[in-house]
Amino acid sequence: MNRWIFDTHSHYDDEAFDQDRHELLGSLRDKGVGQLVNVGADMASSKEALALAKQYDFIHAALGVHPSEVADLTEADMDWIRSHASEEKVVAIGEIGLDYHWDEPEPAVQRKWFLRQIQLAREVQLPVIIHSRDAAQDTLQIMDEHCDWSQGGVIHCFSYTVETAKIYLRKGFYLGMVTFKNGRKLVEVVKEAPLEQLVLETDSPYLTPVPNRGRRNDSRQLTYVVDAIAQIKGIDREEVIRVTEENAKKMY
C-alpha cells in the first residue's frame, strides 16, 4: 500500500500562490502528497478554503478566524461558519486561538472570539485547530474551561515547552510539526511525544523548513520535516509518513 504525506495545515488561498496555484496543486500527488487541509485565517479565506476543497478531491477545508483577524468579527460571521460546518469537505474549526506577539487586536478581544469559536466547534462537533503564540497560559485556561477535549484537535505549529506539550498530549490532542527552526526545545518535544500524536503541517506559504528557509513554502517541503522527525526518533521515514497520515485521518 502506498503511503502519502498528509499536510494538515496549509493556506493555498494565499496570494503567494496566485500565479501557479492550480499547476502546483496538480503536481502534489506526484511528489508524494496525498491529502491536505486548507485552513481559514479570516472570513474571506475560510470561504476560499471551502471553494478549493470543492474543486479538488484531495483538499479539505477548515473554517475559522485567526486571532490576528478577529477585530471585526460579528455573530453573522459565526452564523456563516455554522451553516457550512456540516458540509462534507469541512473537517475542522480553525485556525483559532490567541497571539500576543502583537499588540492588536487587544488580548480581551482575542479571548472573546477564541471562546466564541470554541463554543461553535462544540455546537457543530468538529475538532479545533489552535494557533497559540506567546499565550500559553491563557490558551490552556480557556480550553480547559470551554473546550470539548473529546472532539479532538491540534496545536498548530507547536512552539512551547515539553511540559506544556505533555498537558495537551494527555488531553488527547495532536501536535503540529512545521519546522525545526526553534532548535533544541522542539527536538525535545518530538523526542517526548508519541509518534501517534504528531501530525505534519506546512503553514504554506509560510514557515519553510531548512534547507529552503526564505523561499515560499508548499506541501512538497514536508519531506524535510519527515526526515527530521525520523532522525530524532531513530525510525524509518516511511514509518513517519504512515503514522502521521493515520493520525491526520483520525483527527479529522
Number of C-alpha atoms within 10 A of each C-alpha: 3 7 16 18 30 26 28 33 30 24 26 27 23 16 10 15 18 10 9 10 14 13 10 15 17 11 12 17 15 9 13 18 22 18 21 26 27 29 33 30 24 22 20 12 21 25 22 21 29 24 16 21 21 17 11 14 11 17 22 26 32 33 33 31 28 25 29 21 16 23 13 8 14 10 10 9 15 17 12 13 23 18 11 15 24 14 12 11 22 23 23 29 30 32 28 30 30 26 23 17 11 11 9 15 18 15 16 10 17 23 20 13 24 27 19 16 25 24 15 20 24 19 12 16 18 25 25 33 28 26 21 26 19 14 16 16 10 15 20 16 11 16 16 12 9 14 20 19 16 13 17 20 26 29 23 28 23 21 24 17 13 17 11 15 22 15 12 18 18 9 14 17 23 27 28 25 25 28 25 20 15 10 9 10 14 20 17 13 20 22 14 14 17 13 19 15 20 24 30 30 27 28 25 23 19 18 21 25 21 14 9 12 13 11 12 14 21 24 29 18 22 25 17 18 22 21 16 19 23 19 12 12 17 10 12 13 17 16 14 25 25 15 18 24 24 17 20 24 14 9 22 19
